[in-house]
Amino acid sequence: MKTNPQNLKFKKYHKPSIKLNKNNVNFKIRFGSLGLQTKSDASLSFSQIEAGRKSLRRVLKKTGSLWVRVFPYSPLTKKPLSVRMGKGKGPVSSWVCVTKAGQIVYELKN
């Protein structure tokens, strides 16, 4: 799975905000028969998404199918320690996916 998006219009964006509509397709099961959804608003990092995918894959083995419905598309920036104020925005430290309560993260089919 890719860790970050390949083509971006801008290198750094504003902080990600939760602006999802409940009528969006991410709240309904489309591919599989079971779905794992979030209970509250959160931002999932790539390592969290990958850890969940690995554990589900370990349980399914080769019998089932697994779809990951989220992707970390929002960059988070962080300035290094002991750097004075000013001098612009820091470099991109990680990528996150902003999710709303009830959004489907994984889908399974056995």
N, C-alpha and C positions, 0 to 999 in steps of 0.2 A: 504494500500500500504506500502511496506517495505521502511524504511528510508535509509538504507545503505546495501551494499552487504554482504552476509553471509560469503562466503569462499574467502579469498584473499591469494595470494602467499606471498605478502609482506604487512606489516602494513602501511608503508608510501611510497608514490611514488613521482616522480618529479611533477612540476606544469603541469596541463593538457594543451596540445596544440591541435590546430585544424588541424587534419590530416585526413579529410574525403574526399572521392572521390565522385564527382558528379554522378557517375554511380551507387552509392550505392543504396540499396533498400529503405533506409530511405527517399528518395526524391520522392517516388511514392506511391500513395494510394493503399493499398493492401486489407484492411478488410472492410472499410465502403464506403459510397458514397460521404462524404464531409471530408475535411481535414483542419486543422489549422497548418500553417507553420510559421517559423521564417522569419523575414525580414532581419536580419543582424546576424553576428557572435556574439555569446554570450555564457555565462555559466549560466545555470538555476539551482538554488538550489532546494532542496526537497520541501521547503515551497512554492516556486513559482509554481512548478509543481502541488502540492496538491491544492493550491488556484484555479488554472485554472480548475482542475478536478472537484472541488466542485461546482464552478459556472456553468460549463457546465452540470453537473448532475442535478443542480437545474432547469435549463432551459428544459432539456430533460424529466424530471420526470421519469416515468416508461415506457414510450413509446419507447424510442430509445436505441441504444447501443453505448457505448463509449470505445475506446481503447486508452491507453496511450502508445506512441511509444518510449518514452525516459526513461532512468533510471539514477539516480545520482551515477555514478560508480567511479568518481575521488575524492580522498580525498584532502582537503585543510588543511594545518597546520598553526597554529598561535601561537606565543610565548605569554605568559602572559605579561601584562603591568609591567613596572619597573623591567624588567629582563635584566641583562647585556648581552653583546654580547658573543657569543661562547656557550659552553655547549650543543651543538647538536641541532637537529631539534625539534621544538615544537610539542605538541600533536595535533591530528586531531581535527579540530574545526568544519568542516562541509563537506558535500558531494555535489558535483556539477556534472551536465551533460553538456559537451561541445557540442554546436550545431553550425552548419554552416548555412549560409543564404540559405533558401529554404528547410530546413529539416522539415519533418512532425513531429509535436509534439503530436497532438490529431487527432483521426479519429472518425467520427460520422456516424451512420446509423439510419434512422428513419423509 
